[in-house]
C-alpha cells in the first residue's frame, strides 16, 4: 500500500508539472523590426525642449538634402516636450503653440520625404520635461501614435517611482503590437534595471547607460562622456543582435564639445558597437566636416552589417585598445583606439582576432578610403591622440 501511495504521489506530481508547462505562455516572439541598428536623428541633444514643427520640417528637409537619407538615416524622432495636455477623453494632444498643424500632418510631411516618424513618451505619469507621460494610458497612447503614422517610439523612465521596469515596458510593447502598425520600440531606462537581461523581444533597443554629453572623457553627474560610456559596454556584446540592440545613447557629432578627431572616434566606436546611429546635431546648419563624418558609408556599413555582432575589446595596454567584430562573409572590422594625449603606434595581433599567425589579410582603411598593403600575423598603425584607425580585414 505504501508503495502504491508513492507511485500515486509521483504520478500526481508529473501531471501537475505537465499542467503547469501547458499553461505557461509561449516564448515572446520578436516583432520583426530593426534587424539592423536604427539610424536617424533625434531633437534632444541639440535642441532639448526648444522644438516646434518648423524645426522638424527643416530637419527632414536637411536629412534629404545632405545625403544622410541616402546614406541610411531613416527616422526623424521628436523627443520630449512636444506634448500638450490630454483631452476630455484622455487622448494626448500636441502642444498647440509648438505644433499647431498637429502630429498627423507633421508625420505625413516626414513620410513624404521618404523618412519615418519617431516620437517620445515616458513610462511614468510625467516625462522628464514634466509633460504628460503614458502611465495608465499605454494602449490609448499607442493607438493615438499609430493613427498619426508613428514608426518609432522612444520610451523614457522618469516619474516611475516604484514601477517594475520589465512589466512596465512589456505593457507598452504589447500596446504597440496591438495597434497592428510596425513601431520600433526604444527602451530608455538608462540601464538601471539591466535591460539587456530581460528586454529582448520586448523592445528593439535599450539604453545601457545614463545620458551622453558632448565630451571625450569624464563624467558630470548622471551625464557620461564618450569614453565613460564606452567602458560600460564591455561585456554586453553577447546580448545584442538583429532586432535587439544595446543602445549607448545618441550621437553628439557636430555639437561643438569635441574635436573633429574625437567625433570621428565617437562615430567609429558606435559603429563598431552595432549601436543605433541617431544623429543629435543641427542638421540644417551642420558643417562639411560633420556631414563627412555622419555620411561615411564604409563606417556605416560596419554598423549595419547584417550579421549583427557587436564588437568586443580584444586587447588593452593602458590607453591603447583594440576592438574587433566579425562581419558577414568572413571579414573582420578592427578598430585601434588611442585614448592618450599623444600619437602612438598601436598593433593588432592575429591572436587577438582568434586567427592563425600564418594568415595573410587584405587591409582597408575606412577613413582614408583606401586599401593598405596586405598584413601577415599583425598590423600596426600610427594613431593620433584621441583618434582611431578603423579597418576592414579579410
Residue pairs with C-beta under 8 A, 6 or more apart in sequence:
27 201
28 201
28 202
29 201
30 201
30 243
30 244
31 177
31 182
31 185
31 201
31 204
31 243
32 182
32 243
33 182
33 183
33 184
33 204
33 243
34 184
34 204
34 205
34 242
34 243
34 244
34 245
35 242
35 243
35 306
35 308
36 242
36 303
36 304
36 305
36 306
36 308
37 205
37 245
37 274
37 275
37 276
37 277
37 303
37 304
38 74
38 75
38 152
38 184
38 186
38 204
38 205
38 245
38 276
38 277
38 278
39 72
39 73
39 74
39 75
39 276
39 277
39 278
39 300
39 303
39 304
40 73
40 74
40 75
40 76
40 77
40 115
40 116
40 118
40 152
40 277
40 278
40 279
41 59
41 63
41 68
41 73
41 75
41 76
41 77
41 278
41 279
41 280
41 283
42 77
42 79
42 118
42 154
42 250
42 278
42 279
42 280
43 51
43 55
43 56
43 59
43 77
43 78
43 79
44 79
44 80
44 250
44 280
45 212
45 214
45 250
45 251
45 252
45 255
45 280
45 281
46 255
46 280
46 281
46 282
47 55
47 282
48 80
48 81
49 80
49 81
49 129
51 78
51 79
51 81
51 82
51 98
52 98
52 99
53 98
53 99
53 100
53 101
53 106
56 76
56 78
56 106
56 110
57 106
57 109
58 283
58 284
59 76
59 283
59 284
60 76
60 109
60 110
60 113
60 115
61 113
61 284
62 68
62 283
62 284
62 286
63 69
63 73
63 76
63 113
63 115
63 283
64 113
64 114
64 115
66 283
66 286
66 291
66 295
67 291
67 295
68 279
68 283
68 291
68 294
68 295
69 113
69 114
69 115
71 294
71 295
71 297
71 300
72 277
72 297
72 300
72 304
73 277
73 279
73 294
74 115
74 116
75 115
75 116
75 117
75 118
75 151
75 152
75 184
75 278
76 110
76 115
76 116
76 117
76 118
77 118
77 119
77 120
77 152
77 154
77 278
78 118
78 119
78 120
79 120
79 154
80 120
80 122
80 127
80 128
80 129
80 131
80 156
81 95
81 98
81 127
81 129
81 131
82 94
82 95
82 98
82 99
82 103
82 119
82 120
82 131
83 92
83 93
83 94
83 95
83 121
83 127
83 131
83 132
84 92
84 93
84 94
84 95
84 96
85 93
85 132
86 92
86 93
86 132
86 137
87 93
90 137
90 140
91 140
91 144
92 121
92 132
92 134
92 137
92 140
92 141
92 144
94 102
94 103
99 106
103 119
103 148
103 150
104 147
104 148
104 149
106 117
107 117
107 148
107 149
107 150
108 149
110 116
110 117
111 117
111 149
116 151
116 152
117 148
117 149
117 150
117 151
117 152
118 150
118 151
118 152
118 153
118 154
118 184
119 145
119 148
119 150
119 152
119 153
119 154
120 127
120 153
120 154
120 155
120 156
121 127
121 133
121 134
121 141
121 153
121 154
121 155
121 156
122 128
122 133
122 134
122 135
122 155
122 156
122 157
122 158
122 159
123 133
123 134
123 135
123 155
123 156
123 157
123 160
123 163
123 165
123 168
123 169
123 172
123 189
124 133
124 135
124 156
124 157
124 158
124 159
124 160
124 161
124 163
125 132
125 133
125 135
125 136
125 159
126 132
126 133
126 158
126 159
127 133
127 156
127 158
127 159
128 156
128 158
133 156
133 158
133 159
134 141
134 155
134 172
135 159
135 160
135 163
138 171
138 172
138 175
139 175
139 178
141 175
142 172
142 175
142 176
142 178
142 179
142 183
143 175
143 179
145 153
145 176
145 179
145 183
146 176
146 179
146 180
146 181
146 183
150 181
150 183
151 181
151 182
151 183
151 184
152 183
152 184
152 186
153 172
153 176
153 183
153 184
153 185
153 186
154 186
154 188
155 169
155 172
155 185
155 186
155 187
155 188
155 203
156 188
156 189
157 165
157 188
157 189
157 190
157 192
160 168
160 189
165 189
165 192
165 193
165 195
165 198
166 193
166 198
166 199
166 202
169 187
169 189
169 195
169 199
169 202
169 203
170 202
172 185
173 185
173 202
173 203
176 183
176 185
184 204
184 205
185 202
185 203
185 204
185 205
186 203
186 204
186 205
186 206
186 247
186 276
187 195
187 199
187 202
187 203
187 205
187 206
187 207
187 247
188 206
188 207
188 247
189 195
189 206
189 207
190 207
190 209
190 210
190 211
190 222
191 206
191 207
191 208
191 209
191 210
191 232
195 203
195 206
195 207
195 208
196 206
196 208
196 236
196 239
196 240
196 246
197 239
199 206
199 244
200 239
200 244
201 243
201 244
203 244
204 243
204 244
204 245
205 244
205 245
205 246
205 247
205 276
206 244
206 245
206 246
206 247
207 247
207 248
207 249
208 229
208 232
208 233
208 236
208 246
208 247
208 248
209 224
209 228
209 229
209 232
209 248
209 249
210 222
210 223
210 224
211 222
211 223
211 224
211 249
212 223
212 224
212 225
212 226
212 229
212 248
212 249
212 250
212 252
213 220
213 223
213 224
213 225
213 252
213 257
214 252
214 255
214 256
214 257
214 258
215 225
215 226
215 257
215 258
216 225
216 226
216 227
216 258
216 259
216 262
216 386
217 225
217 226
217 227
217 228
217 339
218 225
218 228
219 225
219 228
224 232
224 249
226 252
226 258
226 262
226 265
226 266
226 269
227 339
229 248
229 249
230 248
230 269
232 248
233 246
233 248
233 273
233 310
234 313
236 246
236 310
237 246
237 309
237 310
237 311
237 312
239 246
240 246
240 274
240 308
240 310
241 308
241 309
242 306
242 308
245 274
245 275
245 276
246 273
246 274
246 275
246 310
247 275
247 276
248 270
248 273
248 275
250 276
250 278
250 279
250 280
251 266
251 267
251 270
251 277
251 278
251 279
251 280
251 281
251 294
252 258
252 263
252 266
252 280
252 281
253 263
253 266
253 267
253 279
253 280
253 281
253 290
253 293
253 294
254 263
254 279
254 281
254 282
254 286
254 287
254 290
254 293
254 294
255 280
255 281
258 266
259 386
260 289
260 293
261 384
261 385
261 386
261 387
262 386
262 387
263 290
263 293
264 293
264 367
264 387
264 388
265 337
265 386
265 387
265 388
267 277
267 293
267 294
267 296
267 299
268 299
268 335
268 366
268 367
268 388
268 390
269 323
269 335
269 337
269 388
270 277
270 303
271 277
271 299
271 300
271 302
271 303
271 390
272 302
272 303
272 310
272 311
272 323
272 325
272 333
272 335
272 390
273 310
273 311
274 303
274 305
274 308
274 309
274 310
274 311
274 325
275 303
277 300
277 303
279 294
281 290
281 294
286 294
296 366
296 367
298 364
298 366
298 369
298 392
299 366
299 367
299 390
302 325
302 327
302 333
302 366
302 390
302 392
305 325
305 327
305 328
305 333
306 328
307 326
307 327
307 328
309 325
309 326
310 325
311 323
311 324
311 325
311 333
311 335
312 323
312 324
312 325
313 321
313 322
313 323
314 322
314 323
314 324
314 348
314 352
314 353
315 321
315 322
315 348
315 349
315 352
316 322
318 340
319 338
319 339
319 340
319 344
320 336
320 337
320 338
320 339
320 340
320 344
320 346
320 383
321 336
321 337
321 339
321 346
322 334
322 335
322 336
322 337
322 346
322 348
322 352
323 334
323 335
323 337
324 332
324 333
324 334
324 335
324 348
324 352
324 353
325 332
325 333
326 332
327 333
327 392
327 394
329 394
330 394
331 392
331 393
331 394
332 353
332 355
332 361
332 392
332 393
332 394
333 390
333 391
333 392
333 393
334 348
334 353
334 379
334 390
334 391
334 392
334 393
335 388
335 389
335 390
335 391
336 346
336 348
336 381
336 383
336 388
336 389
336 390
336 391
337 346
337 383
337 388
338 344
338 346
338 383
338 384
338 385
338 386
338 387
338 388
339 386
340 385
340 386
341 385
341 386
342 385
343 382
343 383
343 384
343 385
343 387
344 382
344 383
345 380
345 381
345 382
345 383
346 380
346 381
346 383
346 389
347 378
347 379
347 380
348 378
348 379
348 380
349 357
349 377
349 378
350 356
350 357
350 359
350 361
350 377
350 378
351 357
353 393
355 361
357 377
358 376
358 377
359 376
359 377
360 374
360 375
360 376
361 374
361 375
361 376
361 379
361 393
361 394
362 371
362 374
362 393
362 394
363 371
363 372
363 373
363 374
363 375
363 379
363 391
363 392
363 393
364 370
364 371
364 372
364 391
364 392
364 393
365 371
365 372
365 389
365 390
365 391
366 390
366 391
366 392
367 389
367 390
372 391
375 393
379 391
379 393
381 389
381 391
383 389
